[in-house]
Amino acid sequence: MNEKLFLRNPEHTELGKKLINHSIQLIHKKGFEDFTFKKLAENVGTTEASVYRYFENKHKLLIYITSWYWSWLEYRVSYTTNNIADPVVKIKKVIELLATKVEDDISTAYVNESILHQIIIAEGSKTYLTKHVTADNKDQFFKPYKELCALISEFIQECNPTYKFPHSLATTIIEMAHLQNFFMQHLPALTDFGKDKDESKVLEFLEDLVFRSIRN
C-alpha cells in the first residue's frame, strides 16, 4: 500500500485493522458523504484523535480501501488465469470476477470484500473525480487500479494484437461492469436487466460488447 495514504500503517495494529473494518461497514451503510471520523471513532470505541493518527482525512481513507480492493482483485485475476492459455477464456474470467457478487475472503478477517465491492461500485469514482486528481496521480495513489487495467489490456492484446484500444477497453470493462450492476439495482430504466436483476445477463452483455470490439 502507498505509504502516502496513511500516517500510520493500519495493518500493523489491531486498532488500525478495526478502523479499516468499521470504516468499510459504515461507508457501506451511510454512504461516503455522511461518513465521518467522529462516527468511525464512536463505532470502534476509540477517540477521533486516534483515527487521525492513522489517516489525514476521509478521502485518503477511501483511496486506501479502494486501492486495497484493486490490489486484491488483481491478485485474484492473476491467480484465476495463471494456468489458462486461451486469452478469450482469460477475458471471460475477468468479466465474471468484475460483474458477479464477490464472496468474502476469510483469509483477510478485517476486510469484508463483498461489502467493499459494493463500495467500489457506489463510491469508487469519488477517489479520482476530484479537483486534486492530478496531484494524487503524481503520488501514485491509483497505481493498483492502473496495474489491474494493464493486466486486462494484456489479455486483450493476446486476443487481438492489432486491436488499437486495449487500455481503453480494459477500463471500460471495469467501469461498465460496475455501472450496469449499479443501474440494474437502483436505476433499472438505464439497463436491459432491471426487471430480472440477473447477473448472468450483465455478463452476456459485457462479453458481447468486448468481443465484438476485439474481433471487428
N, C-alpha and C positions, 0 to 999 in steps of 0.2 A: 504494500500500500504506500502511496505517495506520502512522504513524511510532512509535506507542507499542508496536508489536510488536517492534521491534528497537532495539538500541543504536547500531548502525552499519548502514547500508543494504547488505545483501549483494549487491545488484545493481550496486553501484558499484565492486567489486573482483573480481579473478579468484579470490582466496581465498573471498570471500563466495559467489560462484557455485558454487565447488566444494563448499562446505558445504551449499548447497541441493541440489545434485545428489546428493551422497553421503548426505545425510540421507534423501532420498526412497528411495534404494536400500536403506539399512539398515532404515528403518521397515518397508518392504515385506517385507524378508527376515526380520527378527527380531520384528516387532511393536513397538508403541509402548511397552509396559511394559518390554521388555528393551532398548530403545534408550537409550543414554546419550551425553553429550557426550564422555566419555572414549573410547568406542568410535568415535564420529564422528571425533574428532581423529586417532586411530590409523589409521582408514581413509583419511583425507585426507592424512596425513603432516604434521600440524601439532601444536600443543600444545593441551591442553584450555583453557588460559587464552585462547588465540586465539579459540576458539569462543565463550567468554563475552564477548568484546569485541563480538560481533555480536548475541547473544541472551541475555537474562537467565536463561531456563530453557527446558527442552524443551517445555513446554506452549505457550509463546508461539511457539516454532518450529513446532509442529504447527498452531497457528492461522494462522501466516504462510503455510505451504504450502497449507493448505486454502482460505484467502482468495484466494491466488493462483489456485487452480483455479477457484473460483467466478467470479472476475473474467474469467478466460479463457473459461469456459463461457458466461457472459452475452454476451461478445463474439461467440462462435460462434452463439448463438441469434439475436442481433440481425442478424448478417451473413447467416445462412441464411434468415431470414424477412423480410428487408428489402423484397424485391420481391414478396412474397406478399400478396394482398388477402384471401383466404379465411381466416378465423380457425380453421376446422376443420383446414385444412391446416397452419396455424401450430402448432396444438397437437400434431398428429401428428408434426411435425418435432421439436418439443421432446421428446416421448416417445422418439422414435428416438435423439436425442442423449443422453438420460439412460440409456436401457436397453440400449444396444448398446456393444460394445467401442470404446474410444477409440483412435484412431491417434495415434502420437507426432507432434508438430508440429516439423518440422525448423527452423522459424524461431526456436525457443527451445531452443537446443542444451543449455543447462544444466538444463533441466527435461524429464523424460520423462513426458509427460502420460498415457500408457497405464498406467504404473505408479502415478502419482499418483491416477488414477481408482480403482485398486484400494485405495489407502489411504483415499480418501474413503468407499468402500463399507464397509471394515472398521473404520476408526478415526475417521471424521469426526464421529460423535456425541460423541466424547470431548472435543471442543473446547468444547461447551456443557453437557454433563451433569456439571457441577461445582458445588461449593458457592459459588464466586465468579462464577457466570454473570451475576448482576445487575450487579456491578461491571464485568465485561468488556463487558457490553452498553452500559453508560454510556460506556465508552471507544470504542464503535462498532466493536468487533472483528468483529462479524458483519454489517457493512454490505454486503459483496459478496454474501453469501448472501441477505440481505433484498432487495437490488436484483434479483437473479435471480428471486426469488419474486414481486416486484412486477411484473416484466415478464411472467411467465407468467399472473399474475392478470389482467393487461390483456387478454391473448388470450382468456381465459375470459369476461371481461365483454363482449368484442366478439362472442363466440359467443352469449352469452345475457345481455343487460344486466340481466335480472331475477333472475339466479341470486344467492342470498343469501351464498354462502360461497366467493368466488373465491380469497381468500388461503389459506384452509384447504385448499382443493382443490389449489392450487399447491404447497404444502409436501407434501401427501400424494403428489402425482405424483413429486416428487423423492425423498422418503424411500422410497416403495413401490418405485420403480424399483430403488433400491439394495438394499433388503431382499430383494426377490424374487430378484435376481441372487445375492445372498449365500446365501440359503437354497437356491437351486437348486444351487449348487456344494457347500455344506457341510452343510446340514440339509434334505435333499430331502423328508423327510416333511412339512415345513411348506409345501410348494408342490404345484402340479399339474404342475410342469415338471422335477422331479428325475430322472425316468427318461431323458428325451431330452436334457435340458440345452440346450434350443432357445431362443435369444434371441427368435426371432420369436413364440413363444407368450407370452413375457412382454409383448411389445409388444401382442399381441392382447388379453391380459388388461387391461392398463392402458388401452387405448383403450376397451374395453368398460366399464370402471369409470368412466372420466372422462365419456364421452359419455352414458351412462345417467344420470349425476348431473346433467349440464348440461341435458339435454333433458327431464327429468322435471318 
